[in-house]
Amino acid sequence: MPRVRLPITTERLVLRSFRPGDEDDVFAYRSVPSVVRYIPGEPKTREQVADLVAERATAGRIEEQSPNLTLAVELDGRVIGDVLLLLDGLGGRDGRQAEIGWVFAPDVAGRGYATEAARAITDAAFREVGVHRVWAELEPENTASSAVCERLGMRREAFFQKASWFKERWTDLAIYAIRADEWSGDQPVPTVSDELTETES
Ligand SMILES: CC(C)(COP(=O)(O)OP(=O)(O)OC[C@H]1O[C@@H](n2cnc3c(N)ncnc32)[C@H](O)[C@@H]1OP(=O)(O)O)[C@@H](O)C(=O)NCCC(=O)NCCS
């Protein structure tokens, strides 16, 4: 059975499930208007952040009914952002494709942390979950986000003009993607199982 072993440790970061105590760190970035400009929802209040951390504490488990993995990204004991893997969407319900996303605190921008965390969760998607394709949807004017995709080696596969009504305006949409057979490394990709779980190790 494929598993995502947590925490995922990279050169500088630890990716783990959210837990009580993360609220102040998450509020520091989720309450900033410029951070949520391209993601659903308004800047969060402290109460909303408390709910979000509580929800995400359980969103670390990949299950058929709730096929997503949301991980806190920790740098030296501080949660500086979060990354998301959503095993649903373009791929339907077979779990063989995954959408990824990311949100980081502005004060840590420009040091490659988002790319490092996105690379780690993408690698887990291919090597541990066994997905066939990882994709991201974004507004092309969010160039910081498209640059993360490009640093991961993702290809821009589609551009839709004024195709989404988002935050009271029509916005362009771009789709970036990379397949398992294109992902660097030569380890065989495991076969996906009907039952996907996460384990803390
Ligand atoms: C999208 C977002 C995560 C990108 O953040 P970012 O800081 O630009 O991305 P990274 O952390 O990967 O840093 C990349 C930058 O660090 C530099 N860098 C320094 N060291 C690096 C390293 N070791 N590896 C990679 N890049 C490095 C890169 O050159 C790049 O610099 P540049 O912006 O001058 O080109 C951030 O803007 C964000 O959270 N935005 C709000 C939420 C959002 O819009 N999410 C996406 C919705 S689709």
The ligand as an SDF file (V2000), in Angstrom:
LIG
                    3D

 48 50  0  0  0  0  0  0  0  0999 V2000
    3.9560   31.5660   -5.0120 C   0  0  0  0  0  0  0  0  0  0  0  0
    4.9850   31.7230   -3.9020 C   0  0  0  0  0  0  0  0  0  0  0  0
    4.9890   30.5020   -3.0010 C   0  0  0  0  0  0  0  0  0  0  0  0
    6.3700   31.8860   -4.5600 C   0  0  0  0  0  0  0  0  0  0  0  0
    7.3130   32.2760   -3.5890 O   0  0  0  0  0  0  0  0  0  0  0  0
    8.8370   32.5660   -4.0090 P   0  0  0  0  0  0  0  0  0  0  0  0
    9.5370   33.0880   -2.8300 O   0  0  0  0  0  0  0  0  0  0  0  0
    8.8720   33.3820   -5.2530 O   0  0  0  0  0  0  0  0  0  0  0  0
    9.3760   31.1170   -4.4030 O   0  0  0  0  0  0  0  0  0  0  0  0
   10.6140   30.3550   -3.7910 P   0  0  0  0  0  0  0  0  0  0  0  0
   10.5220   30.2700   -2.3220 O   0  0  0  0  0  0  0  0  0  0  0  0
   10.7310   29.0920   -4.5320 O   0  0  0  0  0  0  0  0  0  0  0  0
   11.8440   31.3160   -4.1290 O   0  0  0  0  0  0  0  0  0  0  0  0
   12.2480   31.5290   -5.4510 C   0  0  0  0  0  0  0  0  0  0  0  0
   13.2010   32.6930   -5.5090 C   0  0  0  0  0  0  0  0  0  0  0  0
   14.2880   32.4310   -4.6400 O   0  0  0  0  0  0  0  0  0  0  0  0
   15.5060   32.3840   -5.4020 C   0  0  0  0  0  0  0  0  0  0  0  0
   16.2920   31.3240   -4.7830 N   0  0  0  0  0  0  0  0  0  0  0  0
   17.2720   31.5390   -3.8790 C   0  0  0  0  0  0  0  0  0  0  0  0
   17.7610   30.3710   -3.4640 N   0  0  0  0  0  0  0  0  0  0  0  0
   17.0830   29.4010   -4.1140 C   0  0  0  0  0  0  0  0  0  0  0  0
   17.1520   27.9970   -4.1110 C   0  0  0  0  0  0  0  0  0  0  0  0
   18.0000   27.3390   -3.3000 N   0  0  0  0  0  0  0  0  0  0  0  0
   16.2960   27.2940   -4.8750 N   0  0  0  0  0  0  0  0  0  0  0  0
   15.4270   27.9290   -5.6840 C   0  0  0  0  0  0  0  0  0  0  0  0
   15.3260   29.2650   -5.7350 N   0  0  0  0  0  0  0  0  0  0  0  0
   16.1550   30.0030   -4.9610 C   0  0  0  0  0  0  0  0  0  0  0  0
   15.0580   32.1270   -6.8200 C   0  0  0  0  0  0  0  0  0  0  0  0
   16.0160   32.5840   -7.7370 O   0  0  0  0  0  0  0  0  0  0  0  0
   13.8030   32.9460   -6.8730 C   0  0  0  0  0  0  0  0  0  0  0  0
   14.1480   34.2910   -6.9290 O   0  0  0  0  0  0  0  0  0  0  0  0
   13.3440   35.3370   -7.8730 P   0  0  0  0  0  0  0  0  0  0  0  0
   11.9780   35.4630   -7.2880 O   0  0  0  0  0  0  0  0  0  0  0  0
   14.1470   36.5610   -7.7500 O   0  0  0  0  0  0  0  0  0  0  0  0
   13.3320   34.7340   -9.2300 O   0  0  0  0  0  0  0  0  0  0  0  0
    4.6770   32.9870   -3.0560 C   0  0  0  0  0  0  0  0  0  0  0  0
    4.7380   34.1110   -3.8850 O   0  0  0  0  0  0  0  0  0  0  0  0
    3.3170   32.9420   -2.3820 C   0  0  0  0  0  0  0  0  0  0  0  0
    3.1400   32.2920   -1.3510 O   0  0  0  0  0  0  0  0  0  0  0  0
    2.3260   33.6630   -2.9500 N   0  0  0  0  0  0  0  0  0  0  0  0
    1.0040   33.7620   -2.3460 C   0  0  0  0  0  0  0  0  0  0  0  0
    0.1860   32.5040   -2.4800 C   0  0  0  0  0  0  0  0  0  0  0  0
   -0.0260   32.0970   -3.9240 C   0  0  0  0  0  0  0  0  0  0  0  0
   -0.2140   32.9360   -4.7910 O   0  0  0  0  0  0  0  0  0  0  0  0
    0.0190   30.7850   -4.1550 N   0  0  0  0  0  0  0  0  0  0  0  0
   -0.1390   30.2140   -5.4610 C   0  0  0  0  0  0  0  0  0  0  0  0
   -1.5280   30.2480   -5.9520 C   0  0  0  0  0  0  0  0  0  0  0  0
   -1.6110   29.5650   -7.5900 S   0  0  0  0  0  0  0  0  0  0  0  0
  1  2  1  0
  2  3  1  0
  2  4  1  0
  2 36  1  0
  4  5  1  0
  5  6  1  0
  6  7  2  0
  6  8  1  0
  6  9  1  0
  9 10  1  0
 10 11  2  0
 10 12  1  0
 10 13  1  0
 13 14  1  0
 14 15  1  0
 15 16  1  0
 15 30  1  0
 16 17  1  0
 17 18  1  0
 17 28  1  0
 18 19  1  0
 18 27  1  0
 19 20  2  0
 20 21  1  0
 21 22  1  0
 21 27  2  0
 22 23  1  0
 22 24  2  0
 24 25  1  0
 25 26  2  0
 26 27  1  0
 28 29  1  0
 28 30  1  0
 30 31  1  0
 31 32  1  0
 32 33  2  0
 32 34  1  0
 32 35  1  0
 36 37  1  0
 36 38  1  0
 38 39  2  0
 38 40  1  0
 40 41  1  0
 41 42  1  0
 42 43  1  0
 43 44  2  0
 43 45  1  0
 45 46  1  0
 46 47  1  0
 47 48  1  0
M  END
$$$$
